[in-house]
């Protein structure tokens, strides 16, 4: 490595360590005609990394080092446009995190840390009935699970995609207990957020010096946010903005689904096999998780746990295949880690270098293939309709048993035919709404 390379590497490291100044005002107002919303910038006291003095500081930086950023909380104003009453002041979640809630700031949080918590809350607001964990990385879920205990939910969410969970944000919907804290401390996370933390848990979590430990004070009222809209701003590169209402998920219970039917050339096509109770439960869980996934997306869930999450693709069959590929790779890695204590890729490298028997990989691959990456009996969830039946055909070949999708395609009848022709038959429901998230 040359001296220039060393200097560049050190400069990059310094950028990530730097807590930037920001020149955004302490308060901003947004006017919608004669209605005014007032926002206040959020900051916390931190120790200056250069001087050691205590200073007041907002976000560390934006999406990347070198981008100034600020977090604002709505503190006054009640916006009503048409028949829509938007969320009013006094209901802050992430934007209302106080100094007391920032239990351990670790590295001072930046924009991505808090927007990951926000999208985890966006999913968690539907998952309040049972202990649940949402792990988010780069504003997309990588593992989501519900279980009878918080520790079990965390183990399942983490093992759903142990690789992506590395350096992620884990949100818990119950007070973090000692058993779960011990499990969390064995992994590397950037953020742990929960409604509270039981006695002794902070001492365990603080072993990770850079971990941000955050209390979300209004988690007990989180389900209320499922019926509230906020004003969603989309910024354009020319400085312009698009303003829209935030979406509302109309599917609250399994009764809100419609068993798929379609008409084509004077013929009505219907799904022949109705969903079982367990399939309805996974359909509901999957559609709720889908609300926080970047589109185009297709995800697979089974028994209240995500199996594979395909995100952000341009074509529907492509993202269905990506979700399948991820299911296989994550399943193989989970087996490898449980049986050999190392990631699959690490074992693969050891085999290539002759340090491990190739049969170890072969056995993992055989188990993964036999289980079809955990997809057998799973539920496929799509945020938009299938323009062709190829998207469901690739999943049916992997053993899925149920499909959730909005419906509304000209070729819905073909997709219904694909489900009815499958052996065993696949069931399918429509949501009657799309769940795009850009």
PESULTA-V983826 format. One record per residue. N is the residue number from 1. SS is DSSP state (H for helix, E for strand, L for the rest). PSI is psi in degrees with one decimal (NA if undefined). D_FIRST is the distance of its C-alpha to the first C-alpha in Angstrom with 2 decimals. Layout:
n=(N,N)
ss=(SS,SS)
psi=(PSI,PSI)
d_first=(D_FIRST,D_FIRST)
This chain:
n=(1,2,3,4,5,6,7,8,9,10,11,12,13,14,15,16,17,18,19,20,21,22,23,24,25,26,27,28,29,30,31,32,33,34,35,36,37,38,39,40,41,42,43,44,45,46,47,48,49,50,51,52,53,54,55,56,57,58,59,60,61,62,63,64,65,66,67,68,69,70,71,72,73,74,75,76,77,78,79,80,81,82,83,84,85,86,87,88,89,90,91,92,93,94,95,96,97,98,99,100,101,102,103,104,105,106,107,108,109,110,111,112,113,114,115,116,117,118,119,120,121,122,123,124,125,126,127,128,129,130,131,132,133,134,135,136,137,138,139,140,141,142,143,144,145,146,147,148,149,150,151,152,153,154,155,156,157,158,159,160,161,162,163,164,165,166,167,168,169,170,171,172,173,174,175,176,177,178,179,180,181,182,183,184,185,186,187,188,189,190,191,192,193,194,195,196,197,198,199,200,201,202,203,204,205,206,207,208,209,210,211,212,213,214,215,216,217,218,219,220,221,222,223,224,225,226,227,228,229,230,231,232,233,234,235,236,237,238,239,240,241,242,243,244,245,246,247,248,249,250,251,252,253,254,255,256,257,258,259,260,261,262,263,264,265,266,267,268,269,270,271,272,273,274,275,276,277,278,279,280,281,282,283,284,285,286,287,288,289,290,291,292,293,294,295,296,297,298,299,300,301,302,303,304,305,306,307,308,309,310,311,312,313,314,315,316,317,318,319,320,321,322,323,324,325,326,327,328,329,330,331,332,333,334,335,336,337,338,339,340,341,342,343,344,345,346,347,348,349,350,351,352,353,354,355,356,357,358,359,360,361,362,363,364,365,366,367,368,369,370,371,372,373,374,375,376,377,378,379,380,381,382,383,384,385,386,387,388,389,390,391,392,393,394,395,396,397,398,399,400,401,402,403,404,405,406,407,408,409,410,411,412,413,414,415,416,417,418,419,420,421,422,423,424,425,426,427,428,429,430,431,432,433,434,435,436,437,438)
ss=(L,L,H,H,H,H,H,H,H,H,H,H,H,H,H,H,H,L,L,L,L,L,L,L,L,L,E,E,E,E,E,E,L,L,E,E,E,E,E,E,E,L,L,E,E,E,E,L,L,L,L,L,L,E,E,E,E,L,L,L,L,L,L,L,L,L,L,L,L,L,L,E,E,E,E,E,L,L,L,E,E,L,L,E,E,E,L,L,L,L,L,L,L,H,H,H,L,L,L,L,L,E,E,E,L,L,L,L,L,L,H,H,H,H,H,H,H,H,H,H,H,H,H,H,L,L,L,L,L,L,E,E,E,E,E,E,E,L,L,E,E,E,E,E,E,E,E,L,L,H,H,H,H,H,H,H,H,H,H,H,L,H,H,H,H,L,L,E,E,E,E,E,L,L,L,E,L,H,H,H,H,H,H,H,H,L,L,L,E,E,E,E,E,E,L,L,E,L,L,L,H,H,H,H,H,L,L,L,L,L,L,E,E,E,E,L,L,L,H,H,H,H,H,H,H,H,H,L,E,L,E,E,E,E,E,L,L,L,L,L,E,E,E,E,E,L,L,L,L,L,L,L,L,H,H,H,L,E,E,L,E,E,E,E,L,L,E,E,E,E,L,L,L,L,L,L,H,H,H,H,H,H,H,H,H,H,H,H,H,H,L,L,L,L,L,L,L,E,E,E,E,E,L,L,E,E,E,E,E,E,L,L,L,L,L,H,H,H,H,H,H,H,H,H,H,H,H,H,H,H,H,H,H,H,H,H,H,H,H,H,L,L,L,H,H,H,H,H,H,H,H,H,L,L,L,L,L,H,H,H,H,H,H,H,H,H,H,H,H,H,L,H,H,H,L,L,L,L,E,E,E,E,L,L,L,L,L,L,L,H,H,H,H,H,H,H,L,L,L,L,L,E,E,E,E,L,L,L,L,L,L,H,H,H,H,H,H,H,H,H,H,L,L,L,L,L,E,E,E,E,L,L,L,L,L,L,L,L)
psi=(129.0,166.3,-37.0,-41.2,-41.5,-41.9,-41.0,-41.8,-43.2,-36.8,-40.8,-43.6,-40.2,-38.1,-42.5,-26.1,-19.3,129.6,109.8,149.7,155.1,148.5,21.1,147.5,160.5,-23.5,141.9,152.2,145.4,125.5,129.8,87.4,-124.0,5.5,130.8,131.1,133.7,131.7,143.5,135.1,136.8,134.2,165.1,155.3,132.0,166.5,123.1,127.3,-18.5,-48.4,-19.6,-1.6,155.0,126.7,163.5,127.3,142.0,-135.2,148.7,-52.9,-178.0,-140.9,-25.1,152.8,141.2,-8.1,116.0,148.3,156.9,148.9,129.9,141.3,136.6,116.0,-12.2,138.6,141.7,105.5,129.3,124.1,120.3,-129.6,8.2,123.1,112.1,163.9,135.8,178.5,162.7,11.0,24.2,142.1,-90.6,-40.1,-12.9,10.8,119.1,175.8,-37.0,-31.6,-25.9,73.7,-43.6,115.9,-14.7,-132.9,134.5,131.2,145.1,-176.3,-46.4,-39.3,-43.3,-31.6,-26.8,-42.5,-41.8,-44.2,-30.0,-40.7,-35.1,-33.6,-44.2,-24.2,-17.2,-10.3,57.9,-14.6,-39.4,162.4,130.8,152.3,133.6,121.0,123.6,141.7,127.7,42.5,19.8,142.4,138.9,-17.4,129.1,135.9,145.9,146.7,-176.9,-16.8,159.5,-38.9,-39.2,-41.2,-41.1,-43.3,-43.3,-42.4,-40.1,-44.9,-16.6,-33.9,73.8,-32.1,-50.8,-29.1,-19.5,119.3,17.0,-169.5,123.0,124.3,132.6,140.5,7.3,161.2,132.8,125.0,173.7,-43.1,-42.7,-39.8,-39.6,-42.0,-43.7,-40.1,-19.0,-7.2,162.1,115.3,155.0,-37.4,137.3,123.6,141.2,165.2,-25.5,176.1,123.3,158.9,131.8,-17.2,-35.7,-37.4,-36.9,-46.8,-31.8,-7.0,-25.4,98.3,-32.2,1.8,132.8,122.9,117.0,133.7,131.5,103.6,-30.3,22.2,-27.9,-15.3,16.8,-36.6,-22.8,-27.4,-9.0,-21.2,9.7,139.4,149.7,164.0,122.3,118.6,130.7,123.1,137.9,157.0,-15.8,8.2,-8.4,170.3,151.0,131.7,132.3,160.5,144.7,153.2,157.7,131.4,116.5,-12.0,101.7,-33.6,170.5,-22.0,-15.9,-12.8,156.4,125.6,130.9,130.3,155.4,148.8,138.3,121.7,55.0,16.8,139.7,129.9,132.2,146.0,127.6,-33.7,121.2,151.7,148.1,171.5,-42.9,-37.7,-40.7,-40.1,-43.2,-35.2,-44.6,-46.8,-47.0,-41.6,-33.1,-42.5,-36.7,-24.9,-18.7,17.7,134.6,130.7,163.9,139.0,149.9,128.9,160.9,133.9,154.8,128.0,42.4,23.7,141.7,136.9,-43.6,138.8,113.3,128.5,152.2,28.5,161.6,-21.4,149.2,-45.0,-33.8,-43.3,-28.7,-40.5,-37.1,-42.6,-38.7,-46.8,-44.3,-35.2,-45.3,-48.2,-38.9,-35.6,-44.6,-40.9,-39.3,-43.5,-46.9,-44.2,-40.5,-37.9,-29.5,-6.9,12.8,156.8,156.1,-45.1,-33.0,-41.8,-39.7,-42.8,-40.7,-36.8,-44.4,-33.1,3.2,13.3,-15.9,152.4,130.5,-25.2,-25.7,-44.1,-41.9,-40.4,-41.8,-44.2,-37.8,-44.3,-39.6,-43.1,-40.7,-38.4,-0.9,46.0,22.1,8.0,-18.0,123.7,6.4,172.6,132.4,132.1,126.5,135.5,-10.4,170.5,164.8,115.9,-23.6,163.9,-9.1,-30.7,-38.7,-28.9,-41.0,-32.3,-37.2,-37.5,-20.1,-0.1,16.7,154.9,-11.7,151.2,137.8,130.0,160.2,-33.6,171.4,2.0,151.0,-22.5,25.7,-35.8,-34.7,-38.9,-39.1,-43.2,-42.5,-40.2,-43.0,-31.6,-20.0,150.7,105.4,160.0,146.2,138.6,159.8,141.5,155.2,147.0,-23.0,9.0,150.2,159.9,47.0,144.4,111.0,NA)
d_first=(0.00,3.83,6.75,8.12,5.95,6.64,10.08,10.70,10.13,12.40,14.78,15.22,16.04,18.38,20.10,21.07,22.36,24.38,28.11,29.11,32.37,34.63,37.40,39.59,43.15,44.63,47.17,47.58,50.69,51.17,54.59,56.15,59.27,61.16,59.20,56.40,53.59,51.97,48.50,47.02,43.35,42.20,40.23,39.74,39.32,35.89,34.28,32.10,28.55,28.35,31.91,33.16,36.27,37.98,37.76,39.12,36.56,36.75,33.96,30.35,29.38,30.33,28.87,25.44,23.98,25.30,28.66,31.55,34.02,37.32,39.57,43.31,46.30,49.60,52.05,55.09,56.70,58.26,57.63,60.18,60.00,62.69,63.38,59.91,59.48,55.79,54.29,55.42,54.05,53.97,52.31,48.65,46.34,42.63,43.61,45.90,43.48,44.58,42.98,45.02,43.74,40.09,40.54,36.88,34.54,31.34,28.71,31.07,31.95,30.92,32.79,31.55,32.53,36.06,36.57,35.65,38.38,40.67,40.35,40.80,44.01,44.95,45.12,46.41,49.42,51.02,50.21,52.22,54.87,52.84,49.78,46.81,43.04,40.90,37.12,35.40,31.84,31.04,34.76,35.92,37.49,35.67,38.40,41.94,44.70,48.16,49.72,52.40,50.07,46.95,44.99,46.00,45.07,41.60,41.05,42.19,40.19,36.99,37.53,38.43,34.74,32.83,29.48,30.06,31.69,28.43,27.72,31.01,34.17,37.19,40.64,43.69,47.30,48.77,48.14,45.18,46.67,45.41,45.01,42.88,40.81,40.00,38.82,36.73,35.07,33.71,31.71,29.05,30.69,30.04,33.78,37.04,40.21,43.82,47.30,47.24,45.87,48.16,48.39,45.58,43.14,41.12,40.50,39.10,36.94,35.62,33.67,31.06,30.24,28.69,31.49,33.85,37.41,39.92,43.69,45.30,48.77,50.72,49.70,53.33,54.34,51.51,53.87,55.66,52.70,53.40,56.31,54.76,53.21,50.76,49.95,46.79,44.94,42.72,40.85,40.49,37.85,40.66,41.49,44.40,45.12,46.89,48.99,50.27,51.91,49.78,50.96,53.47,53.43,57.02,56.54,57.50,59.18,59.54,62.88,61.10,59.77,61.94,62.26,61.11,63.81,63.81,66.44,66.11,68.96,71.69,70.19,68.75,65.82,65.35,63.04,65.24,63.61,63.52,60.64,61.14,60.86,57.45,56.22,57.46,55.55,52.26,53.06,53.55,50.43,48.33,49.74,49.04,45.37,45.23,45.98,42.43,40.54,39.03,41.11,41.60,41.58,43.20,43.03,44.64,46.25,48.35,50.37,48.95,45.26,42.80,41.93,39.69,38.80,38.10,37.19,36.79,37.65,39.68,42.17,44.24,44.07,40.29,39.86,42.48,40.41,37.18,39.13,40.30,36.86,35.59,38.72,37.96,34.28,35.08,38.12,36.21,33.54,36.38,38.09,34.97,34.25,37.92,38.40,35.13,33.45,30.19,29.22,30.20,26.68,25.66,28.74,28.08,24.66,26.39,29.09,26.77,25.20,28.75,28.77,31.46,34.62,34.51,37.98,36.63,35.01,38.15,40.38,38.43,38.51,42.24,43.03,41.11,42.90,46.23,45.85,44.47,41.67,44.32,45.84,49.27,51.77,49.37,50.08,48.32,48.03,47.43,47.20,49.12,51.60,50.86,51.59,52.03,52.72,49.51,47.67,50.10,50.55,46.95,47.42,50.93,49.57,47.40,50.49,50.56,54.06,54.12,52.79,52.72,52.44,54.06,56.29,57.56,56.22,58.61,57.66,58.18,60.96,58.56,56.29,59.43,60.51,57.16,57.65,61.27,60.54,57.87,58.92,59.02,59.71,57.19,58.45,57.24,57.92,57.48,56.37,57.89,54.88,51.34,48.33,45.73,42.97,40.59)
